[in-house]
Amino acid sequence: MELKLNRPICFFDLETTGTDITKDRIVEISILKVFPNGNKESKTWLVNPERPIPPQSTAFHGIDDAKVANEPTFKELSHQVYNMIKDSDLAGYNSDRFDIPLLAEELLRADVDFDMKNRVTVDVQTIFHKKEERTLSAAFKFYCGQILENAHSAEADVNATYEILKSQLDRYDDLENDMKLLSEFTTRKKAVDFAGFIALDDDGNEIFTFGKHKGAKVEEILEKEPGYFGWIQNADFPLYTKKVLTAIKLRKLNNKLV
């Protein structure tokens, strides 16, 4: 089954120096862009993370310091990456919890004003876990009947993810071939920022999900305790979380002026 698309969708996968969204860096990124007419465009970049790659990470994806020593930094690649995804929805394997948050951090560090407005995401892993509970390699074998060669190579993983989603749509009659509905199916919680520090309550209000103000409305805390905003901005929170919080604060200020 081919995807029914109203706009392009970019399947992508990252290999990184580690799993900390705020501190780790990309060493490889692969993007497969699928257009509504069925055409495809793909690009894979090795990336110099400007820091040593830990041995345990090299053991996982096979990329060491020597392999990326002469490759461009992410900042040098950032506009190429953004231009490829800027008009597209996003999809990946565990992408909602890892790849998209980390990519957002890298883009914002490179001064690219990335956000998720007017786009949806589809996490193929979530569909798989809700239906079968397996790994990417097992998913590829289960859905596509093939062995995933070169697992943990970004290009192999991203192409496998694309093929898995098409096979999932063939297998499950209750899955709609619609990116917005697939996004809703794969969304684990109503997070406003990628990391889940700010979420929506049942009434659609932004609330904090951590710390002493867990469950409290963000706008109310920013008004009652202005210093909390400054503390978050200066603490080790993801850049996208800080961006979302700033937008909420500016919205409230603008509402007061109206």
C-alpha angles and dihedrals in degrees: 000000000000120000120262103226134181091184135009119287124207119212109198142172133194133207110200147178089255145322103279106111095203099042110028126082139216119259097174134015128185124187128189110191116199118195127208090251090057097256117137135208123188136186134175125192132187109216132207104227092198090232137071116282109232114243091238090057092048089051088055102047104013096237116129135178094268093054093058100031093105097033124107121266119247090252089058090050098038098098092047090052094045094047089055096052104029096096096038146086114238132235137173147132110285084348098140093058101035123001099047095044092048093045089051090053092051093048093048091048087054090053093250108142097227122173139154099240114137095007136092133212131221118201107200091192091061092054089049094047093047090051108030115357103227144125127267093262091049090046091054091050093043098047103027102028092231138114113244106236118202094015112194091032103121094225094049092046095048094049091047090051091054092050092046093055091052090050091047089056089051093049103043115057091190092061111093118220090233124111095216093052091044088051091053090048093051098043108107097195140353096267118168094196122039096247094054098239088126121040140164122258123217090276094052096255120141111246135179114250099196145047130011093332096049109151094012122125111260095221092052093050093047089054098043097039110025092173091067090071091054092047092055092045091054097040129083097273123136115275091237091055089053090048092052092048091050090051091052091049093049091047091054092048091050091049090054091053094051 
